[in-house]
């Protein structure tokens, strides 16, 4: 396999395990090559005495523009003696163990760009780190319980979509974080996602566009019934699973950041767990009980800027699509 086609995430998982096993007390840095050679030498990954992970990019001088703005992921210059020879490095280090998966994504992008394009390794690293910075930044306001449930529901739907086609672009199909009318959109289908409790049959509708069918294609209201279960899945676990399932993992992380979720806050969301979500589907057509611009037959009265309402869908549940039918629709196959 050539460097340009290497599965860097897989290589990193293997190499971190090797480094963890080799690391000895008091050793400043345990290092291993990752399979990419640059003009100044071989790229290494390392694990220091604290267990922090490093990407070590060899450079020919110490003219490395450091980026120390983040407390958790930083780019600095370093000099290390390797087999009796002094080597200068651009050192990208992650100081948070719980950001390991995101850090692997950053490293993978750096390695892929250097393998394909070459260039100045330190500057490439700076550019990639800048693009990913928002992913590592915690939110000043954490997700509310309602927002966590809503995000769990949307990730559940996204996981099924990716199981049908892992190559779907999350930034194109998962439109809820972009404040679009519907949470998910394909050329011929759209889905709006709402979560329900064990026995609840009402959902909150925000605005006149949320249940308005798209100009082309069908709209389905997906109801994700969530019941707390101590042995179930937490929001951080589901988020990590969906990131790993997507070919475009960065796209998932981008949308998660837009939705207000940061892996740096994962421990805040880890205590609440849900059992296996059950999905129901309601076809939204002209007969569906919804407030839309069309149903109002005219503009909103002056002074009214937005409409939010509670919809009781108890009567509609009798004719809802069942779990397997909804999953088949999301995965683009016929229900068995």
N, C-alpha and C positions, 0 to 999 in steps of 0.2 A: 504494500500500500504506500503510495507516495505521501509526502508531508502535506501536500495540498488537499488530499482526500482523507486525511486521518480523522477518526472520530476522537477528537480531543477530550471530550467529556469522559469517554470510556477510559482513555489513557490516564487521565487525571485520577479517576477513581482507583485504578489499579496502583498507580504510583503513590498516592497518599497512604494507602494501606501498607505498602512496602516501607515508606518512610516512618510511619508510626511504629512498625515492628523493629526498625533499625535504630530508632532514636535512643540515645543513652543519656543518662543524667549528667548535667554539666556541659554537654556538647552545645556549642553556640548555634550551629546550623548543620542539620543533616540534609544532604542534597542528592538528587538523582537527575539524570538527563531525561528529557521528555520526548526526544526524537526530532528536534529541529536544530539545524546548524545555521548560524548567521555569520556575517563577515568577520565579526570579532570573536566568534567562538560558539560553543554549544549552549543552547538554552537549558537552564536547569529549573527544577522546582525544589523548594526546600521547606523544612519544618524546623522552627527554632526551639529553644529550650522551653518556651511557654506553650508550645504547640501551635503557634500561629503559622499560617501558610504563606509561602512566598513564591512569586514568579520572578526568576532572576534572568534578566536579559543582558547578555554581555555587550559592553560598549568599549570603544577604543580610548575614550578619555572620560573624565568625570564631569563633562559639560552636560549634565542632566538637569533639566528644569524640574524641580521637585513639585509635587502637588500634595500638600499636607492639610488641605482644608477640611477633610473628613476625619473624624475621630476613629473611624472603623476601617476604612480602606484608603491606603495612602501610597503614593509613589515617591520613592526617595532614592538617593544614590548610595551605593555600598561598595566596599572593597573587601574581597574575601580571598584567602589563600587556598587554592585548589591544587592538590598534588604538588606542593612546593612552589607553585606559580601564583603571583598576585594577579587577580582578575577584577576589573571594575564592572559593576552591574547597575542597570536600572532595576530597582527592586520594588515590585508591586506587592504589598503585604496586606493581609486581612487580619484584623485583631479580634474579630467576633466569630466564634465557632458556629453560631447559629446562622451565619450568613454564608456558610460553606458552599451551598448549591449555587447561590447567586454569584459568588466569587468564581466558581468553576465556569460559569457562563461568561464572565468577563474575560478570564484567562483564555477560554476557548476562542472568543472572538479576536483577541490579540494575536494568538498563534495562527489562526486562520488567515488573518490579514497579512501577517508577516510571511507566511508560507506562500501566499498567492501573489503578493505585491512587493514584498521586500520593504525597503525604505528604512528610515530612522527608527529603531526599535523603541527608544524612549518616547519620541513624539507620537508614534502609533499608540503606545500604551496610554499616554496622556489623553489623546483624542477619544479612545474607547472609554476610559474612565469617566471623562466628562459626559459622554452620552449616557452612561449608566448611572450617573451620580444620584439622580432622583429615585432610582430604585432602592438605594441604600438609606435614603433619608426617611426617618420616622416622621409621622404626621404629628402636628401640634395638637390636633383633636383626634382622638381615637374613634374607631367605628363604634356606633351605638349597637345595642343588642339587636335592634331591628335591622340595621345596616348589615350586621354580620349574618343574620339569617337570610337577608336578600342576596348577599354575595354568595353564600353557600348554595342557594337555589340556582343562581346563574352559573356557578362553576359546575354544578351537577349537570346542567344542560350542556355546557361546553364540553365536558368530558365525554358525553354520549356523541356529540357531533364529531369530536376528534377520533373516537373509536370507529366511526364510519369512514373518516378520511383525515389521517394525522397531518396531511399537508395543507389543510385549510389554514388561511392566514387569520389568526385571532384578531389582528387590528382591523381586518376587513369585515369579519362576520360578527364579532362581539361588539355591538354598537352601543349597548347600554352605558358603559363608562364614558362614551363620547357625548352623552346627553341627547342621543337620537330618540325618536318617538318609540321605537321598539328595541328590545334588548338584543335580539339576534336577527340577522338578515342574510338571506341568500337571494340570488336573482329571482327565483320563483316562489320563495317562501319567507315569511317573517314570523318571529315568535316573541311574545311578551311573557315574562316569567313573574309569577307571584308565589309566595310561600304561604302555607297553611299550617296550623297546629293540628293536634290530634283530632279535634272535633269542630274546629272553626270553619265557617263557610262564607266569610266575608273577606274581601280584599280592598285595598286602598288604590284608587285610580287617580293618577296625577296628570291633569290637563286633558284637553279635548283631542289630542293626537294619539294618546297611548292605546286606545282601542279603535282607532280609525284604520280600516284596511289600507294597505299600501297601494300606490298607483297601479302596480302590477303584481300578480301573485296573491297567495292566500295568507291570512293571519290566523295564528293559533295562540290562544291563551293557555300557557302551560302552568299548571298548579303543582307545586312541589310540596308534598306534605312531609313536614319534619317533626319528628318526635325525639326528645332528648333520651339518650341511652348512654350510660357510663361506659359501655363496651364498644361504642360506635366510633365514628370518625369526627375529628375536630376540623375546624376551618383551616388551620395551617397545614394539616396533613392532606386535606383535599387539594389545597392550592399547590402544594409540592407535587402531588400526584399528577395534576393537570399540566403543570409546567414540564414535567418529565415525559408526558405522553405526547406533547406537541412537537412536531418537527421544527416549528418556529417558536422555541421556548421563550425567546426574548419578547416576542409579540404578546404572549400571555402575561409576562411580567410587566410590560408596558401598560396593558389594560388594567392589571391589578393595581398598579400605582395610581392610575387615573381614578379608579374606584375608591381610593383612599387606603388601600391595604399595603403594608410594608412588612417584609419578613422580619425586620428589626423589632416589630411589635408582636411577633408570633406567640411569645409566652403569655401575652395578655388575653389571647383568644383560645388558648389550648385547653382550658378546663371544661368548656362546653362541648359535648359530643352528641352526635345524632345517629340514630339507627339508619338502616338502608332507606333512602328517600323513595317515596312512591309518587309517580308522576301521573297526572290526569291532563287531558287536553280538551279544550273547548274551541270549536270553530267559531271565529268572530265574523259574522256576516251581517247583512242588512237587518235581520230579525233579532240580533243579539242586543240585550239591554245595555246600551252605552250612550253616554253623552259625547257627541262629536260636533264639529262645525256643521256638518251636513244635517244632523238631527235638530240642531237649533234653528235651522232655516234663517240664518241671519247672523250678523256680528254680535259680539258680547255688548251689553249696554255700557255706555261710557262710565268709566270709573272702576269697572271690574277687570282686573288684570290676569287673573288665573282662577281655575276651577279645580278643586280636589273633592272627590266624593267617595263614599263607601258603597261597594256593590255586593249585594247578597247573591251568591251564585248557587244556592241550595237547589233551586228548581233545575238549573242547567246541568248539575252533576249527574242527573239521571241518564242523560244521553251523552256523557263525556267519553272520550277515548280512554281506554284503559292504559295501564303502565306499559305493557308490551307494545301496544300500538303506537304510543308516543315515542318510545325508544326506537322502534323500527322507522318511524318517520324521520327522527333526528339522524339516524344512521344511514338513511337513504336506501332502505330495503323494505321488502314486504313483510308484514307481520306473519309469523308462523301460526 
